[in-house]
Amino acid sequence: MRIVTFAGLLVLAAPSGAQEAPKTPQAPQVPDQPPEKALEAAVAADWPRFDHGGKGHLTPDEFSSWLITLRTQSNGAGEDPAKLRAWADSAFVQADGDADKRVSPEEFTAFLRSKLKK
């Protein structure tokens, strides 16, 4: 399932201080595609699952749902729900590049890409 390929990335997307990130993050690998193209393809493929109603953007709740789903898949259950929500809310602010209270596919991809480069 493609959503699992994002799990490692979104654990890295934690705001500073929330957790330590691995030293060398990796983009999801798709055969014969550079990591950045693979990232774009994975976002495009999974986007409809979380963009309820096909609006072309994620609301804060949709964004949080996606991040928390991925983090839970990566880390397993057991994290404090309030801390997970605070982590996702902080990540939303980081991802919402134009501060319009919604995240476009381009903003989401750029957000993930920025986490890969750290």
C-alpha positions as CSV (number, residue, x, y, z in Angstrom):
1,M,0.0,0.0,0.0
2,R,1.4,3.4,-1.0
3,I,0.4,5.1,2.2
4,V,2.9,3.0,4.1
5,T,5.7,4.5,1.9
6,F,5.0,7.9,3.4
7,A,5.2,6.7,7.0
8,G,8.9,7.2,7.4
9,L,8.7,10.6,5.7
10,L,5.9,11.9,7.9
11,V,7.6,10.8,11.1
12,L,10.4,13.1,9.9
13,A,7.8,15.9,9.4
14,A,7.5,16.3,13.1
15,P,8.1,19.8,14.3
16,S,11.5,20.4,15.9
17,G,11.7,19.2,19.4
18,A,8.8,16.7,19.0
19,Q,11.2,13.9,18.2
20,E,14.6,13.1,16.7
21,A,14.7,12.5,13.0
22,P,17.0,10.0,11.3
23,K,20.2,11.5,9.9
24,T,19.5,10.4,6.3
25,P,15.9,10.4,5.4
26,Q,14.9,8.6,2.2
27,A,12.2,9.4,-0.3
28,P,9.8,6.5,-1.2
29,Q,11.4,4.5,-4.0
30,V,9.6,3.7,-7.2
31,P,11.6,1.8,-9.8
32,D,13.1,4.0,-12.5
33,Q,12.0,7.2,-10.9
34,P,14.2,9.8,-9.0
35,P,13.1,10.2,-5.4
36,E,11.4,13.6,-6.0
37,K,9.3,12.2,-8.8
38,A,8.5,9.2,-6.7
39,L,7.3,11.6,-4.0
40,E,5.1,13.6,-6.3
41,A,3.6,10.3,-7.8
42,A,2.9,9.0,-4.3
43,V,1.2,12.2,-3.2
44,A,-0.9,12.2,-6.3
45,A,-1.9,8.6,-5.9
46,D,-2.9,8.9,-2.3
47,W,-4.4,12.4,-2.4
48,P,-8.0,11.3,-3.3
49,R,-8.2,9.2,-0.2
50,F,-7.8,12.2,2.1
51,D,-9.2,15.1,0.0
52,H,-12.8,14.4,0.9
53,G,-15.0,15.8,-1.8
54,G,-12.2,16.3,-4.3
55,K,-11.7,20.0,-3.5
56,G,-8.1,20.1,-4.5
57,H,-6.9,20.9,-1.0
58,L,-6.7,19.4,2.4
59,T,-8.5,21.0,5.4
60,P,-6.6,21.0,8.7
61,D,-8.7,17.9,9.8
62,E,-7.9,16.0,6.5
63,F,-4.2,16.9,6.7
64,S,-4.1,15.8,10.4
65,S,-5.9,12.5,9.5
66,W,-3.4,11.7,6.8
67,L,-0.4,12.5,9.1
68,I,-1.7,10.7,12.1
69,T,-2.6,7.6,10.0
70,L,0.9,7.5,8.6
71,R,2.6,8.1,12.0
72,T,0.5,5.4,13.6
73,Q,1.4,3.0,10.8
74,S,5.1,3.8,11.3
75,N,5.3,4.0,15.1
76,G,2.4,1.7,16.0
77,A,-0.5,2.6,18.3
78,G,0.0,3.9,21.8
79,E,1.0,7.6,21.3
80,D,-1.0,10.1,23.2
81,P,-3.8,11.3,20.9
82,A,-3.5,14.9,22.2
83,K,0.2,14.9,21.4
84,L,-0.4,13.4,18.0
85,R,-3.0,16.1,17.2
86,A,-0.6,18.9,18.4
87,W,2.1,17.4,16.2
88,A,-0.2,17.3,13.2
89,D,-1.5,20.8,13.8
90,S,2.1,22.2,14.0
91,A,3.0,20.3,10.8
92,F,-0.1,21.8,9.1
93,V,1.1,25.3,9.8
94,Q,4.5,24.4,8.4
95,A,2.9,22.9,5.2
96,D,0.4,25.7,4.6
97,G,2.9,27.9,2.7
98,D,0.5,30.7,1.8
99,A,-1.4,30.6,5.2
100,D,-4.8,30.2,3.6
101,K,-5.8,27.4,6.1
102,R,-5.6,24.7,3.5
103,V,-2.9,22.6,2.0
104,S,-2.6,22.0,-1.8
105,P,-0.9,19.0,-3.3
106,E,2.0,21.2,-4.3
107,E,2.3,22.5,-0.7
108,F,2.1,19.0,0.7
109,T,4.8,17.8,-1.7
110,A,7.0,20.8,-1.0
111,F,6.6,20.2,2.8
112,L,7.6,16.5,2.5
113,R,10.5,17.5,0.1
114,S,11.8,20.0,2.7
115,K,11.8,17.2,5.3
116,L,13.9,15.0,3.0
117,K,16.5,17.7,2.6
118,K,17.1,18.1,6.3
